[in-house]
Amino acid sequence: MVQHTATSVVTIERFIIEQERQFPEATGELSGILYDIALAAKMIANKVRSAGLVDILGSDGSENVQGEVQQKLDVIANDIIVKAMDHGGRLCAMASEEEPDIIPIPDGFRCGKYVLTFDPLDGSSNIDVNVPVGTIFSVLQKRTNGMRGEMEDLLQRGKYQKAAGYVIYGSSTMLVYTTGQGVHGFTLDPAIGEFLLSHPNIRTPEVGRYLSVNDSYEQIWDENVKALMRRYRGLDNQQKPMSVRYVGSLVADFHRNLLGGGVFVYPANRKTPNGKLRLLYEANPLAFIVEQAGGAATDGRQRIMDVKPTELHQRTPLYIGSKRDVDTAMAMLANNAGSTAPSAVPAGVGA
Ligand code: AFP
């Protein structure tokens, strides 16, 4: 690991090159993917920043594959990423939370040895109220022999990820990524249009201060999930109470907890028995990051990155963050995680 002082100005490009030099066998393809993502992130940041100024807010009326109404910026961000990534010759397929099927590399472009999955603009329902949103991505290496990427290449366990990261469009724009050599954060300097290394070697506290959960679902949680929440709040006198912080924008909640220590929780409930969040686009990339930072991620039964995906848009319960707090979830949910008794959902819950 190259050491940088707090005062050295290191662009993301320089940092990626220096990391790559430590691996003489590296072809530069993974680095190229990361540059292209950084470029797409700058373009999306620009759109997000001006969202309040131009009439591009609100829904464009179409629905994504989960039946959710898309915001216009979702569509724009999706398009930006696809166009920034599909012609570089480094990817052989992509999958986006906003598209139902594999996104192929268009005819005429070279296919590379990696696949990319991404959520182009997570938390987009928050855009109308000027709350941070984010992009999440994951890079895997192709496994099949043909030229084009196939479903099998995308449906790999998270532990096989080669890189993962997120971009948070907040009071400043930050890109945080890992290639398995620690977690590094870069802040966009808008004056020069460059991501500069601002958070080298991020480590997350072992014990969290914050609990991020939407507890309006309490009525439709399992009893063991309710017990876990009582534990986190200190109500069973087993630990110090955690402070509740919930933005409702996963990247924002995750980012705060990564830096300050905490656990983000989105359990299964009777309305969504597999939880809400997506394994490939949200849980796996953030799990890779949190583990690299010293934290952990589980679905309540097993480590997130050990789950074998069976479909592109698979959902998963998610408990992610500081190690002790995720271990507590594992211990308290192990017998019955994710499953909920099939009884009626009270009217109005989980709307
Ligand atoms: P949207 O992309 O539909 O806004 O969903 C955001 C999200 O996937 C994630 O960013 C939040 O953590 C989570 O949903 C919030 O869900 P609840 O509204 O059910 O708490």
Boltz pocket constraint, residues with backbone or C-beta under 6 A from the ligand:
constraints:
  - pocket:
      binder: B
      contacts: [[A, 68], [A, 121], [A, 122], [A, 123], [A, 124], [A, 125], [A, 126], [A, 214], [A, 248], [A, 249], [A, 250], [A, 251], [A, 276], [A, 277]]
      max_distance: 6.0
